[in-house]
Amino acid sequence: MNQIQSFGISPSKVHRNLSVEQLIDTAVKKNEGIVTASGSLSVKTGKYTGRSPDDRFIVYDDVTHDTVDWGKINHQFPVGKFDKIFEKMKKFVEGKELYVFDGFVGADKENRLAIRVINDHAWQNLFARQLFIRPSAAELSEHKPDFTVMCINEFEALPEVDGTNSNVFILIDLTKKIVLIGGTSYAGEMKKSMFSVMNFLLPSKGVFPMHCSANIGKSGDTALFFGLSGTGKTTLSADPDRMLIGDDEHGWSDKGAFNFEGGCYAKCINLSQEAEPQIWNAIKSGVVLENVVINKETLQPDFDDNTLTENTRAAYPLDYIPGAVIPSVGTHPKVIVFLTADALGVLPPVSRLTKEGAMYHFMSGYTSKLAGTERGIKEPKAVFSECFGAPFMPRPASVYAKMLGEKIKKHNTVVYLINTGWSGGPYGVGKRVKIKYSRAMVTAAINGSLDIVKYRHDDFFNLDVPTECPDVPSEILDPKHTWEDKDSYDLSAKKLASMFVDNFKKFKNVSPEILNAGPKVSY
């Protein structure tokens, strides 16, 4: 309470690091959610069922003015406006009950950040407890936050007064080391705001921050999976034959890869036990289910029902996945997989990249935004998201790409591009590549099977494509073969190649080697 009051807040009561059971009981008593047949806590986030990227701002000051890549993604926010909203939030919670989680971001103790999360809802604090790294009793007794996240769902901004884009706001002050979130109950904003903070802080320490999942084999070989939401990071890294390091956010230091988080935030629309057994079995007591439709009579979740949103989510601690690595650190990655969901259906399902090709595709970050992950997205939409995570990368893409290239070269890491999107035609005509085929391609990339097969060169995309892959029909490895109308394929492939070239024009002072590694367009 003393620490909270010194922060400028005067609540009626502070609940610090409550147990899972206490938080669930409190949430149910306050009608924040219901307990399902599996023991998980089901909650609804109301109007906002995905992130609000247009409502995310970074405070513009001496620390950030030359270091943040300002533009369409990283929006500037004045210091004075931040201070005024902060003061109003503090007055808003005066006399109210608050829930505090003290823990960490970063499993590597040399590079972790001590954080404090302050919530006005018990279920949101449960989310923070499950997603961030939980402290030991000794660590909790000595905990002093380096960064504070104040997430008050019921406090809304007045755009005309506060300078926000809407009543929702996610404000990151890298100098005061505070994140303010209001107007939205979508819990993913807490997780992603701290990811943005780590992505700003770590490069200055020589640590490469990454929007990726990671796992490790029995022989100690680490693999990374880059990709935007919905491309398969969580699904494909949850491999029963490998141990999970983490499903979304990692750093790569001089010692190896490490997870930022202590939990997973899995999409669960159309979740099935057959296709994703580890995630299916992880949904039990202590899990937060966001916007999943629950049968009122049986209290069973209906993962196929998208009435509330396509972006249904399950938040659970990492140790709910059998064999997960705790603490979640790994070796230097031997294999990197870039995951893309190509809605045009023309990218090869698997190809191997050179170092320069890896830097090109990393800076491009091509994929399709899938329904539900952001407000307003109803069907797949082609997008280039730098570093496979532009919404969370405050610094210029070249900063992160340079670090990637250096790591690949130093550790002889092999990089593959895998398309988990459409085959046989674009969205609406073709079908998504089956998960079992994507998983087989990933397995072949990691176990070295793709090192010993023949490759052909794809002239449209300047990619080396294997002509065979274990447990994958050879005809789908060449996407043109899956299209009935070959001329339409050529037109769509040329269209996408042109999109790559046009998008890359925004990057200045790029080496010829990287430029030449991208798709080629002949007019």
C-alpha atoms as one frame of an Amber mdcrd trajectory, in Angstrom:
protein
   0.000   0.000   0.000   2.874   2.368   0.776   4.377   1.781  -2.667   1.018
   2.310  -4.355   0.409   5.523  -2.412   3.877   6.793  -3.282   2.877   6.182
  -6.911   0.120   8.726  -6.289  -2.823   6.336  -5.919  -5.128   6.142  -2.890
  -7.284   3.007  -3.265  -9.524   1.586  -0.548  -7.728  -1.737  -0.691  -4.878
  -3.358  -2.607  -4.796  -7.099  -3.354  -1.221  -8.050  -4.229  -0.303 -11.254
  -6.069  -3.411 -13.161  -5.119  -3.476 -16.872  -5.909  -5.234 -18.188  -9.000
  -8.053 -19.522  -6.817  -8.522 -16.205  -5.022  -8.611 -14.259  -8.277 -11.139
 -16.640  -9.857 -13.363 -16.572  -6.765 -13.252 -12.775  -6.718 -13.971 -12.500
 -10.441 -17.012 -14.782 -10.105 -18.344 -12.912  -7.049 -18.026  -9.612  -8.908
 -19.769 -11.084 -11.990 -16.688 -10.574 -14.139 -16.910 -14.110 -15.532 -18.083
 -17.679 -15.036 -16.279 -20.939 -14.360 -16.703 -23.418 -17.209 -16.951 -27.199
 -17.074 -13.167 -27.387 -17.587 -12.520 -25.107 -14.600 -11.374 -22.225 -16.781
 -12.650 -18.693 -16.225 -14.741 -17.432 -19.127 -14.882 -13.663 -19.635 -16.172
 -11.287 -22.294 -14.251  -8.177 -23.232 -17.220  -6.276 -24.569 -16.893  -3.918
 -27.507 -13.184  -4.473 -28.000 -12.215  -8.069 -28.812  -8.824  -7.298 -30.341
  -5.984  -4.818 -30.144  -6.552  -1.151 -30.983  -3.359  -0.191 -32.854  -4.599
   3.294 -33.733  -5.018   4.017 -30.019  -1.430   3.139 -29.061   0.927   6.072
 -28.483   4.521   6.566 -27.323   5.426   9.702 -25.393   7.623  11.998 -27.482
  10.524  13.327 -25.396  14.329  13.502 -25.237  14.613   9.718 -24.884  12.426
   8.827 -27.857  12.593  11.669 -30.402  15.616  10.255 -32.278  15.279   6.570
 -31.405  11.652   5.702 -32.225  10.541   5.137 -35.811   7.678   7.634 -35.814
   4.921   7.249 -38.389   1.740   5.296 -39.037   2.523   2.710 -36.360   4.380
   4.587 -33.629   2.246   7.635 -32.866   3.650  10.559 -30.881   1.999  11.672
 -27.653   2.868  14.893 -25.778   4.400  14.686 -22.294   1.872  17.163 -20.903
  -1.124  15.216 -22.204   0.249  11.999 -20.705   0.659  13.659 -17.311  -2.915
  14.972 -17.375  -4.417  11.581 -18.236  -2.290   9.962 -15.535  -3.591  12.425
 -12.947  -7.195  11.809 -14.013  -6.696   8.041 -13.807  -5.288   8.339 -10.296
  -8.331  10.339  -9.200 -10.641   7.853 -10.911  -9.369   4.894  -8.842  -9.343
   6.805  -5.564 -11.217   4.800  -2.944 -11.574   1.766  -5.207 -10.303  -1.796
  -4.783  -7.258  -2.543  -6.928  -5.419  -5.715  -7.880  -1.652  -5.728  -8.217
   0.617  -8.274  -9.839   4.355  -7.937  -9.242   6.519 -10.081 -11.492   8.919
 -10.016 -14.407   9.235  -9.825 -18.164  12.188 -11.907 -19.360  13.284 -15.382
 -18.237  16.969 -14.409 -18.539  17.755 -12.819 -15.171  20.458 -10.633 -16.724
  17.976  -9.094 -19.143  14.647  -9.240 -17.339  12.463  -6.321 -16.333  10.698
  -6.150 -12.967   7.126  -5.021 -13.612   4.018  -4.066 -11.669   0.543  -4.441
 -13.162  -2.323  -2.511 -11.548  -5.888  -3.504 -12.480  -9.436  -2.615 -11.506
 -10.709  -6.109 -12.428  -9.674  -9.379 -10.799  -9.821 -11.336 -14.060  -7.413
  -8.933 -15.728  -4.994  -9.419 -12.863  -5.356 -13.178 -13.312  -4.429 -12.695
 -16.961  -1.317 -10.758 -15.923  -0.426 -13.472 -13.420  -0.696 -16.206 -16.034
   1.040 -14.353 -18.886   3.969 -12.654 -17.165   6.687 -14.390 -15.147   5.623
 -15.158 -11.602   8.154 -14.371  -8.831   9.325 -16.723  -6.113   8.456 -15.777
  -2.531  11.988 -14.422  -2.062  11.818 -12.416  -5.289   8.418 -11.012  -4.341
   9.654  -9.835  -0.946  12.381  -7.767  -2.628  10.448  -6.763  -5.740  10.851
  -3.178  -6.949   9.201  -2.443 -10.304  11.270  -1.098 -13.176   8.075  -0.528
 -15.154   4.446  -0.110 -14.134   1.370  -0.970 -16.215  -1.804   0.745 -15.019
  -4.746  -0.862 -16.807  -8.092   0.577 -15.721 -10.822  -0.811 -17.965 -13.592
   1.493 -16.783 -11.666   4.736 -17.291 -12.240   6.248 -20.720 -10.482   9.154
 -22.389 -12.165  12.189 -23.917 -10.424  12.500 -27.300 -11.198  16.197 -27.761
  -9.677  16.961 -24.348  -7.044  14.270 -23.856  -5.597  14.179 -27.378  -6.305
  10.480 -27.886  -7.760   8.937 -31.034 -10.834   7.557 -29.250 -12.020   6.733
 -25.751  -9.469   3.889 -25.775  -5.780   4.550 -25.146  -2.527   2.664 -24.711
   0.131   5.191 -23.700   3.785   4.182 -23.283   6.134   6.564 -21.457   9.650
   5.159 -21.788  11.129   7.892 -19.581   8.721   7.669 -16.656   8.577   3.896
 -17.219   4.802   3.773 -17.122   2.164   2.282 -19.410  -1.392   3.584 -19.125
  -4.287   1.584 -20.605  -7.945   2.576 -20.467 -11.275   2.225 -22.214 -10.722
  -1.372 -23.345 -11.064  -4.708 -21.574  -9.039  -6.617 -24.158  -6.282  -8.048
 -21.949  -3.824  -8.517 -24.806  -3.062  -4.781 -24.633  -1.151  -5.338 -21.368
   0.950  -8.105 -22.832   1.744  -6.292 -26.081   2.529  -2.953 -24.447   5.245
  -4.565 -22.349   6.494  -6.368 -25.454   6.884  -2.949 -27.103   8.828  -1.730
 -24.080  11.236  -4.686 -24.251  11.639  -4.183 -28.003  12.775  -0.633 -27.338
  15.077  -1.358 -24.397  16.937  -4.516 -25.407  18.768  -3.461 -28.626  20.837
  -0.970 -26.622  22.005  -3.941 -24.534  22.964  -5.962 -27.610  19.966  -8.285
 -27.208  17.810  -9.010 -30.275  14.075  -8.835 -29.339  11.788 -10.986 -31.480
   8.084 -11.524 -32.163   8.394 -15.289 -32.360   7.732 -18.576 -30.624  10.527
 -20.966 -29.695  11.038 -24.606 -28.847  13.947 -26.937 -28.220  14.635 -30.557
 -29.115  15.957 -33.353 -26.942  19.473 -32.705 -28.270  19.302 -29.048 -27.234
  18.617 -27.596 -30.696  16.526 -24.424 -30.499  14.158 -23.310 -33.271  12.391
 -19.965 -33.672   9.054 -19.267 -35.391   8.366 -15.720 -36.559   4.945 -14.570
 -37.711   2.015 -12.286 -37.045  -1.078 -13.406 -35.161  -2.904 -16.264 -36.873
   0.049 -17.537 -38.928   0.701 -20.526 -36.658   3.404 -19.502 -34.177   1.597
 -20.972 -31.192   0.246 -24.025 -33.016   3.455 -25.058 -34.781   5.766 -24.441
 -31.839   3.579 -26.644 -29.611   5.211 -29.854 -30.811   4.826 -33.019 -28.694
   8.324 -34.125 -29.774   9.947 -30.866 -28.684   9.887 -28.751 -25.537   8.222
 -25.342 -25.651  10.299 -22.318 -24.642   7.549 -19.813 -25.411   4.813 -18.985
 -27.900   5.152 -15.298 -28.779   7.929 -13.049 -27.432  11.643 -13.762 -27.080
  15.095 -12.263 -26.866  18.358 -13.549 -28.359  21.352 -12.644 -26.215  25.008
 -13.677 -26.324  23.990 -16.744 -24.285  21.009 -17.890 -26.371  17.249 -17.403
 -26.705  14.919 -16.640 -23.801  11.192 -16.115 -23.353   9.804 -12.772 -22.221
   6.693 -14.365 -20.756   5.538 -16.956 -18.266   2.478 -18.034 -20.216   0.761
 -18.487 -23.583  -2.032 -16.518 -25.231  -3.371 -18.984 -27.775  -6.018 -18.327
 -30.405  -8.678 -20.973 -29.953 -11.203 -20.426 -32.717 -11.988 -23.868 -34.222
  -9.678 -25.460 -31.668  -9.763 -29.252 -31.820  -8.127 -31.976 -29.782  -6.939
 -33.724 -32.930  -5.220 -30.761 -34.579  -3.848 -28.990 -31.489  -3.789 -31.485
 -28.602  -1.379 -29.542 -26.387  -3.439 -26.358 -26.457  -6.679 -28.327 -26.091
  -5.386 -30.128 -23.009  -4.009 -26.902 -21.514  -7.494 -25.419 -21.161  -8.308
 -26.305 -17.586  -8.588 -24.687 -14.157  -6.763 -21.357 -13.966  -7.071 -20.556
 -17.663  -8.692 -17.311 -18.817 -10.959 -17.832 -21.836 -11.628 -14.580 -23.668
 -14.817 -14.239 -25.732 -15.348 -17.991 -26.168 -19.043 -18.873 -26.386 -20.058
 -21.122 -23.475 -23.041 -23.480 -23.537 -25.344 -22.190 -20.789 -26.533 -25.667
 -19.786 -23.364 -27.760 -19.953 -20.885 -24.897 -19.394 -18.762 -26.432 -22.143
 -16.835 -24.037 -24.422 -17.847 -24.017 -28.091 -14.592 -23.258 -29.865 -16.269
 -23.280 -33.281 -18.666 -20.439 -32.421 -17.372 -17.060 -33.608 -20.457 -15.104
 -32.558 -18.450 -12.805 -30.301 -15.263 -12.676 -32.388 -12.867 -14.726 -34.508
 -10.194 -13.683 -32.021 -11.158 -16.039 -29.185  -8.246 -16.582 -26.809  -6.979
 -18.795 -24.005  -4.416 -17.473 -21.523  -2.576 -20.115 -19.522   0.771 -20.541
 -17.753   3.632 -22.071 -19.707   3.816 -25.150 -17.485   0.335 -26.197 -18.672
   2.144 -27.426 -21.801   3.785 -30.818 -21.031   7.568 -30.616 -21.063   7.694
 -26.842 -21.311  11.120 -25.430 -20.471  11.121 -23.703 -17.062  12.887 -21.298
 -16.733  12.193 -20.708 -20.409  15.659 -20.273 -21.890  17.303 -22.063 -24.798
  20.465 -22.319 -26.833  21.407 -20.283 -29.915  18.808 -21.154 -32.599  19.902
 -23.592 -35.308  16.793 -23.045 -37.427  14.497 -20.053 -37.928  11.096 -20.366
 -39.570   9.315 -17.323 -40.980   5.572 -17.992 -41.059   3.299 -16.147 -43.461
  -0.374 -16.611 -44.285  -0.542 -15.671 -47.974  -4.171 -14.858 -48.791  -3.324
 -14.674 -52.521  -2.324 -18.349 -52.497   0.811 -17.924 -54.621   3.784 -18.153
 -52.256   5.449 -21.592 -52.090   4.481 -23.460 -48.905   8.165 -23.831 -47.972
  11.410 -22.286 -49.222  14.956 -21.771 -47.943  16.440 -18.310 -47.502  19.976
 -16.961 -47.670  21.139 -14.576 -44.921  20.327 -11.626 -47.175  17.024 -13.219
 -48.157  16.206 -13.646 -44.481  16.938  -9.967 -43.823  14.798  -8.968 -46.834
  11.792 -11.035 -45.765  12.247 -10.030 -42.122  12.133  -6.344 -43.063   9.181
  -7.002 -45.402   7.214  -9.130 -42.943   4.613 -10.151 -45.500   1.471 -11.908
 -44.291  -2.287 -11.448 -44.139  -4.036  -9.919 -41.167  -6.592 -12.505 -40.164
 -10.110 -11.878 -38.943 -10.501 -10.681 -35.368  -6.908  -9.918 -34.349  -7.540
  -6.205 -34.786 -10.740  -4.186 -34.750 -12.371  -4.040 -38.162 -10.618  -7.006
 -39.786 -13.368  -9.270 -41.160 -11.466 -11.287 -43.768  -7.776 -11.820 -44.640
  -6.020  -8.675 -45.818  -2.524  -8.641 -47.350  -0.113  -6.619 -45.254   3.605
  -5.985 -44.840   4.455  -5.838 -41.154   8.129  -5.069 -40.587  10.005  -7.634
 -38.487   6.845  -9.793 -38.461   5.616  -7.531 -35.687   5.599  -3.864 -36.735
   2.828  -2.900 -34.252   5.222  -3.723 -31.417   8.569  -2.492 -32.793   9.373
   1.081 -31.717  12.780   1.297 -33.404  13.424   1.340 -37.176  13.214  -2.063
 -38.912  16.841  -1.769 -40.009  17.965  -1.885 -36.356  16.320  -5.272 -35.816
  17.257  -6.633 -39.268  20.923  -5.830 -38.690  20.825  -7.769 -35.417  19.139
 -10.708 -37.167  21.807 -10.810 -39.886  24.601 -10.710 -37.332  23.053 -13.541
 -35.312  22.472 -15.726 -38.403  26.065 -15.271 -39.541  27.615 -15.829 -36.128
  25.654 -18.986 -35.305  25.225 -20.478 -38.828  21.458 -20.419 -38.452  19.355
 -21.758 -41.351  16.198 -19.807 -42.258  13.039 -21.077 -43.981   9.929 -19.248
 -45.199   6.755 -21.309 -44.687   3.373 -20.250 -46.078   0.536 -21.433 -43.819
  -1.988 -19.508 -45.906  -3.909 -20.465 -48.997  -3.225 -22.986 -51.766  -5.083
 -23.704 -55.002  -6.275 -20.128 -55.289  -6.740 -16.994 -53.202  -8.918 -16.654
 -50.106 -12.479 -17.526 -51.111 -11.338 -19.886 -53.876  -8.481 -21.988 -52.533
  -8.118 -23.615 -49.142  -5.661 -23.067 -46.311  -2.692 -25.406 -46.229  -3.535
 -28.237 -43.846  -1.961 -27.945 -40.411  -0.531 -31.459 -40.718   1.367 -30.432
 -43.878   2.662 -27.224 -42.279   3.762 -29.254 -39.277   5.529 -31.769 -41.541
   7.393 -28.944 -43.306   8.478 -27.489 -39.989   9.648 -30.908 -38.799  11.650
 -31.419 -41.980  13.241 -27.982 -41.662  14.260 -28.619 -38.058  15.482 -32.224
 -38.356  17.612 -31.519 -41.427  15.507 -33.420 -43.975  15.349 -30.336 -46.181
  19.160 -30.148 -46.226  19.426 -33.232 -48.447  16.687 -32.712 -51.044  16.821
 -31.028 -54.436  15.654 -27.447 -54.876  14.201 -25.477 -57.764  14.382 -21.702
 -58.119  11.129 -19.732 -58.123  11.706 -16.833 -60.521   8.722 -14.773 -59.359
   9.785 -14.660 -55.737  13.528 -15.371 -56.053  13.193 -18.298 -53.653  14.773
 -21.746 -53.452  11.954 -24.266 -53.141  12.416 -27.954 -52.230  11.017 -30.398
 -54.787  10.112 -32.893 -52.081   9.389 -32.924 -48.352   8.631 -35.920 -46.115
   4.898 -36.450 -45.472   3.883 -33.631 -47.828   2.357 -34.268 -51.306   4.964
 -33.074 -53.796   2.343 -31.381 -55.995   1.526 -28.736 -53.341   5.185 -27.678
 -53.058   4.764 -25.819 -56.337   1.733 -23.568 -55.771   1.120 -23.149 -59.508
   0.305 -26.862 -59.761  -2.555 -26.412 -57.271  -4.304 -23.741 -59.376  -6.739
 -24.794 -62.100  -6.192 -21.541 -63.980  -2.426 -21.262 -64.491  -2.680 -17.835
 -66.135  -4.521 -16.497 -63.100  -1.736 -17.856 -60.917   0.869 -16.003 -62.988
  -1.079 -12.746 -62.702  -1.508 -13.126 -58.928   2.141 -14.107 -58.419   3.307
 -11.103 -60.430   0.948  -8.912 -58.400   2.413 -10.109 -55.097   5.999  -9.807
 -56.351   5.234  -6.207 -57.345   3.769  -5.576 -53.883   7.030  -6.781 -52.311
   9.102  -4.482 -54.536   6.871  -1.456 -53.967   6.786  -1.996 -50.210  10.573
  -2.273 -49.960  11.078   1.133 -51.589  10.390   2.785 -48.232  13.645   1.408
 -46.819  16.615   3.669 -47.484  20.334   2.857 -47.597  19.751  -0.889 -47.954
  22.702  -2.907 -49.268  22.501  -4.229 -52.868  22.882  -7.781 -51.524  19.657
  -7.458 -49.509  17.785  -5.728 -52.345  18.807  -8.441 -54.810  17.516 -11.152
 -52.480  13.896 -10.085 -52.950  11.277 -10.907 -55.605  11.947  -9.832 -59.189
   9.434  -8.030 -61.371   9.779  -7.727 -65.149   7.449  -5.276 -66.843
